[in-house]
Amino acid sequence: MRSLYLGLGYASLALGVVGIFLPLLPTTPFVLLAAWCFARSNPALADRLYSHPRFGPLLTAWRDQKAIPARAKFCALAALALSYGLILWLSESPVLPVVLAAVMGSVALYIATRPTPRDGAGGGLPGACDG
């Protein structure tokens, strides 16, 4: 089981790194999954993620408070809105926008209702929303 978690952790981390450079591929969920997998397979790797200057504060805020920084919420919600706008514009299917509205709307609601970190932890996210 340890090998499965380790492999999934590395794959998730790789997808998260790719997501830094590709705006439509999310970074945060993959890094969160990698930290979770590494915590179960190789705690030293999990510690490296939690001490990373960019990802560490975000991961710690999520682990300790289940909180998402305001800037990360804004970026995620803006990306969802832009993606849905593209779907409406490009899709010829009458069903696809309805199904994706339910899915993306649920994700947006979940993100919007998470608290922000109490102590200012969580920093910014790498990628398109970094200014």
C-alpha positions in Angstrom: 0.0 0.0 0.0 2.9 2.3 0.7 4.1 2.0 -2.9 0.7 2.9 -4.2 0.5 6.0 -2.0 4.1 7.0 -3.0 3.4 6.6 -6.7 0.1 8.5 -6.5 1.9 11.2 -4.5 4.6 11.6 -7.2 2.0 11.6 -10.0 -0.1 14.1 -8.2 2.8 16.4 -7.6 3.9 16.1 -11.2 0.4 17.2 -12.3 0.4 20.0 -9.8 3.7 21.3 -11.2 2.4 21.1 -14.8 -0.6 23.0 -13.5 1.6 26.0 -12.6 2.3 26.5 -16.3 -1.0 25.4 -17.8 -3.8 27.8 -16.6 -6.6 25.2 -17.1 -5.0 22.5 -15.1 -5.5 23.1 -11.3 -2.4 23.1 -9.2 -3.8 23.1 -5.7 -5.9 19.9 -5.6 -3.0 17.9 -7.0 -0.5 19.3 -4.4 -3.0 18.6 -1.6 -3.4 15.1 -2.8 0.4 14.7 -3.1 0.8 15.9 0.5 -1.9 13.5 1.7 -0.3 10.5 -0.1 3.2 11.4 1.0 2.0 11.6 4.7 1.0 8.0 4.4 4.0 6.7 2.4 7.0 8.9 3.1 6.6 11.5 5.8 9.9 13.2 4.9 8.4 14.1 1.5 5.3 15.4 3.1 7.4 17.6 5.4 9.2 19.0 2.4 5.9 20.0 0.9 4.7 21.6 4.1 8.0 23.5 4.4 8.0 24.7 0.8 8.0 28.5 0.6 5.0 28.6 -1.9 3.0 25.6 -1.1 3.7 25.1 2.6 1.5 27.9 4.0 -1.4 26.9 1.7 -1.1 23.2 2.7 -0.8 24.1 6.4 -3.9 26.3 6.3 -5.8 23.5 4.6 -4.5 20.8 7.0 -5.0 22.8 10.2 -8.1 24.9 9.5 -9.6 23.5 6.3 -9.2 27.1 5.1 -8.6 28.7 1.7 -6.9 32.1 1.4 -9.0 34.8 -0.2 -6.7 35.2 -3.1 -6.8 31.5 -3.9 -10.6 31.6 -3.7 -10.7 34.5 -6.1 -8.4 32.8 -8.6 -10.3 29.5 -8.4 -13.7 31.2 -8.8 -12.5 33.4 -11.6 -11.1 30.4 -13.4 -14.4 28.5 -13.0 -16.4 31.4 -14.3 -14.1 31.9 -17.3 -14.1 28.2 -18.1 -17.9 28.1 -17.9 -18.1 31.2 -20.1 -16.0 29.4 -22.7 -18.2 26.3 -22.5 -21.3 28.5 -23.1 -19.6 30.2 -26.1 -18.1 27.1 -27.7 -20.5 24.3 -26.9 -23.1 23.2 -29.4 -24.6 20.7 -27.0 -27.7 21.8 -25.1 -27.0 19.3 -22.3 -23.3 20.0 -21.6 -23.7 23.5 -20.2 -26.5 22.3 -17.9 -24.5 19.4 -16.5 -21.3 21.5 -16.1 -23.3 24.3 -14.5 -24.3 21.8 -11.8 -20.8 20.4 -11.4 -18.9 23.7 -11.6 -21.5 25.4 -9.5 -21.1 22.9 -6.8 -17.4 23.2 -6.8 -17.7 27.0 -6.7 -20.1 26.9 -3.8 -17.7 24.6 -1.9 -14.7 26.9 -2.5 -16.7 30.0 -1.6 -18.0 28.6 1.6 -14.5 27.5 3.0 -13.2 29.9 5.7 -10.2 32.0 5.1 -7.1 31.3 7.3 -7.4 32.9 10.8 -3.7 33.9 11.1 -3.1 35.0 7.5 -1.5 31.7 6.6 -1.9 30.4 3.1 0.0 32.9 1.0 -0.5 33.3 -2.7 -0.6 30.6 -5.3 1.8 30.2 -8.1 0.5 30.6 -11.6 -1.8 33.0 -13.5 -3.2 34.7 -10.4 0.2 35.7 -9.0 0.7 39.3 -9.6 
